[in-house]
Amino acid sequence: MVEKLGDPSQSCEDFDASIPADECRYVVYDYDFVTEENCQKSRIFFIAWGVRSAFIAAPDLGNSSRNRK
């Protein structure tokens, strides 16, 4: 499920502000930049955003503690 799509005109600060401080997310970030040699480049970052204070959902907790035989 895609929760939010950013606009290419948004900055890194806009991206940082859009991530909840207390919840986990998976993020795909497409970063375009120009090198010192004036060459247009693009990098795609896959980010697993996690925080220690995040709530563990009951189904996830059950799956992680289940005994397997």
C-alpha positions as CSV (number, residue, x, y, z in Angstrom):
1,M,0.0,0.0,0.0
2,V,1.4,3.4,-1.0
3,E,0.7,5.9,1.7
4,K,2.2,9.0,0.1
5,L,3.8,10.1,-3.1
6,G,6.2,13.0,-3.1
7,D,6.7,15.6,-5.7
8,P,10.1,15.9,-7.5
9,S,10.2,19.6,-6.4
10,Q,10.2,18.7,-2.7
11,S,13.4,18.9,-0.8
12,C,15.1,16.3,1.5
13,E,13.7,18.4,4.5
14,D,10.2,17.9,3.2
15,F,10.8,14.2,2.9
16,D,12.2,14.0,6.5
17,A,9.2,16.0,7.8
18,S,6.7,13.6,6.1
19,I,8.0,10.5,8.0
20,P,6.3,9.9,11.4
21,A,8.7,10.1,14.3
22,D,7.1,7.3,16.2
23,E,6.1,4.7,13.5
24,C,7.9,2.3,11.2
25,R,7.8,2.7,7.5
26,Y,9.4,1.3,4.3
27,V,10.5,4.2,2.0
28,V,11.6,4.4,-1.6
29,Y,13.4,7.7,-2.3
30,D,14.5,8.7,-5.8
31,Y,17.3,11.2,-5.6
32,D,18.4,13.2,-8.6
33,F,21.5,15.3,-8.5
34,V,24.2,16.9,-10.7
35,T,27.9,15.9,-10.2
36,E,30.9,18.3,-10.1
37,E,31.5,17.3,-13.7
38,N,27.9,18.6,-14.5
39,C,26.6,15.1,-15.1
40,Q,22.9,14.4,-14.3
41,K,22.7,11.4,-12.0
42,S,19.9,9.5,-10.1
43,R,20.0,7.1,-7.2
44,I,17.2,5.1,-5.7
45,F,17.3,4.5,-1.9
46,F,15.3,1.8,-0.2
47,I,14.9,2.7,3.5
48,A,13.6,0.7,6.4
49,W,12.6,3.4,8.8
50,G,12.3,2.0,12.3
51,V,12.1,3.5,15.8
52,R,12.6,1.7,19.1
53,S,9.5,3.2,20.6
54,A,7.2,1.9,17.8
55,F,4.2,-0.1,18.8
56,I,4.3,-3.8,17.9
57,A,1.0,-4.9,16.4
58,A,-0.6,-7.9,18.0
59,P,-0.5,-10.1,14.9
60,D,3.2,-9.3,14.4
61,L,3.9,-10.1,18.1
62,G,2.1,-13.4,17.7
63,N,4.0,-14.4,14.6
64,S,7.4,-13.6,16.1
65,S,6.8,-15.6,19.3
66,R,5.1,-18.6,17.8
67,N,6.7,-22.0,18.5
68,R,7.4,-23.9,15.4
69,K,7.7,-27.7,15.4
